[in-house]
Amino acid sequence: MTESVNALQRRLPALAPAGMRHAAAGPRPPVGIRAGLLPWMPFWLSLGIGGWFLLPREPGPGFYAGLALAGLACLLLPGGAMRLAATGGLGWAWADRLRLAAFALLLVLLGAGLAGGRAHLVAAPVLDFRYYGPVEGRVVGIDRSSRDRMRLLLDQVTLHEVAPARTPARVRISLMSPQDLPVPGQRVMLTAHLGPPAGPAEPGGFDFRRLAWFERLGAVGYARAPVMTVEPPADGGMLALHRIRMSLSQAMQERIGGQAGAVSAALMTGDRSGIAEATNQIMRDSNLYHIVSISGLHMSMLAGFVYAALRLGVVAAQGLGGIRAVPVHKLAAVGALCASALYLWLSGGGVATERAFIMVAVMLLAIIADRRAVSLRTVAVAAGIVLVLNPEALTEAGFQMSFAATVALILMQDPWTRLSPRLPWWARPVLMLFLSSFVAGMVTAPIAAAHFGRMTQYGLLANMLVVPVVGTLVMPGGVFAALLAPLGFAQPALWLMGLGTGWMLAVAQWISDLEGAVTLLPVAPRTVLPLMAVGAMLLLPGAGAAGAGGPALLVLRRGMGIALLAAAGLLWLGAKRPDVLVSGQGDAVAVLTPAGRVPSKPAGGSFAVESWLKADGDAADQAGAATRPLWQGAPSNRMVELDRAGARLRIRHLTGKAARQDARGFCREGGILVANVALVPGRGAPGPCLVLDPPYLGKHGAIAVYLQASGPKYVSVDRPGFRRLWH
């Protein structure tokens, strides 16, 4: 009988239908293949968002209709794959791979749609001409510029004889003279010079117009006249809370004093108006500038301190019999979440602070839900929320550096768990601090270098000396100051904060004064950061890689990651800087020489020239660079002849009132004539040369010239057909 049953079992696969035979031969794999997809969700979203920002021209309705149709296909594909697998037409493993691929593509499409939707949602008028006259508006922000000038951010703007449909939603005005500042919510009037947000200083450079677009900032400028009050701030509302925050900042600055007080106020309230530019500079040179800007570091320190304090307090109370058995960790997480939300409000609720709060909130909610708080999944959820709410955050250095550092520290957990038991107890915190600073610094350094063109040689040392002090003195001092302020006993806690921030400034000054503290690098091409990001993601531990293709796929994926990182490095090292650069206003021209870039004049177009020198990795200022031998002629009529790579080029730079009269006589065939005034209004060049004057540059933006054997190659910021919403 047994032999008959066995024989029947052996024959059943052959007698069964095709679908059943397939199922019997290869059952559907377990869900583990799909379990690792969550950490990759921000990656696929980022591909879509980044792809949208890289589009050369603004997509129309057809583009978004295509996204919707493709998204619908991605939703239908998994069901079809499962039905096909159930009938034996497709293996279960391949069906699962198709489902994952469809889901990944859906996220890419969603990312592109989110970026486009956000860009149109924040659309507001941008000033398209130069304006001088009265400006009226409500103060919604006060900060300090890189030139140490106070700036007012106004909304509800009114411009004289400018239609409301053309009036920007927000304007930012620098105050050229010291004066009493208004308070948020106050309606003011002043006479100001306004213009549209500036475009890149060179092709491929940082585009302030894009940043301004998403901040609904339609004009920037300056005012020499005093600020007059039109209407006092209204009682109540969100701006009333803002005024409370500013008053707290002022009180902290007065009680602590000096730049230590200004830094303390910035750390707790987000008000950086009291920090001098010299302080900002030493913080940059020592790689401590990230501490001044409220980020995930401060939010996690505060949440961690409150969580630990509450947990110890509740445990102590339970030991004394004062509290019954409660889930201590959940209670502490709720308290830390409330403290983090209060800190979010107190610090002004900026984009970076909101991002930090989301990250911390997701981790605390994971504790409450009995999930692992610190993991790639929690970070992925936080990053996904940030990208859905603010897709433009993907292009910001703060977003990239904060999440890169967090992921690196999480990946460090398992090796540290295996290593720490072998160490003496007293050495563990020291080594943990060193490793954390080292790992975070190594991960964020390439990103910072690509964005800012600078590397700090002693940044690791500075962070090791400062970060523990911030965690043990500054942030706890801020918490205690907030708790004791209603009782009038905040001064000891503020003294503790001032002690910590004073130490931070002392370390920053010492590090920045060291020889070789900062190394300047040439700017990275635009493709370097995307290649670095994708390459780094492919090197991460595989999302179910072994189950979805085995070790071969894992090796292939990591090989591609290494190849992309190598390609990014080679592109960066091999990038060629422009031989000639012309500013968007025609007020500056600079030529690259073996001794460095040489501007035509020691003054004029200072912002553009400084940007060019930084992009070259050149530490000289404009006046110093202008002393390098190259240009000839009077200050208003500069000339140079170049002969490189088999190409000859004559450049003439005219400035001042005499430029129009001199233009025709100085135009030579094959040359460039640059001027800061319109040379021939209403028509093209006054001769056979290429004329780069304000009418031409206003349409094309800054110009880069590359000298090649075939002749000069001209690249403009705004190339024909390359237009986006913010252009």
CORNORQUI-V12450 format. One record per run of one state. SS is the DSSP state (~ for helix, > for strand, _ for the rest). FROM is the first residue (numbers start at 0). LEN is the number of residues. If there is no record, write none. Layout:
BEGIN
SS|FROM|LEN, SS|FROM|LEN
END
This chain:
BEGIN
_|0|1, ~|1|14, _|15|2, ~|17|8, _|25|6, ~|31|4, _|35|2, ~|37|16, _|53|7, ~|60|26, _|86|5, ~|91|30, _|121|9, >|130|14, _|144|5, >|149|10, _|159|4, ~|163|3, _|166|3, >|169|6, _|175|11, >|186|9, _|195|12, ~|207|7, _|214|2, >|216|7, _|223|4, >|227|4, _|231|6, ~|237|19, _|256|1, ~|257|12, _|269|7, ~|276|9, _|285|3, ~|288|4, _|292|3, ~|295|24, _|319|8, ~|327|19, _|346|4, ~|350|18, _|368|7, ~|375|14, _|389|1, ~|390|5, _|395|1, ~|396|24, _|420|4, ~|424|28, _|452|1, >|453|3, _|456|2, ~|458|27, _|485|5, ~|490|23, _|513|4, >|517|3, _|520|5, ~|525|14, _|539|10, ~|549|25, _|574|5, >|579|3, _|582|6, >|588|5, _|593|2, >|595|4, _|599|6, ~|605|11, _|616|5, ~|621|5, _|626|5, >|631|3, _|634|2, >|636|8, _|644|2, >|646|8, _|654|4, ~|658|8, _|666|5, >|671|4, _|675|14, >|689|3, _|692|1, ~|693|7, _|700|2, >|702|6, _|708|2, >|710|6, _|716|11
END
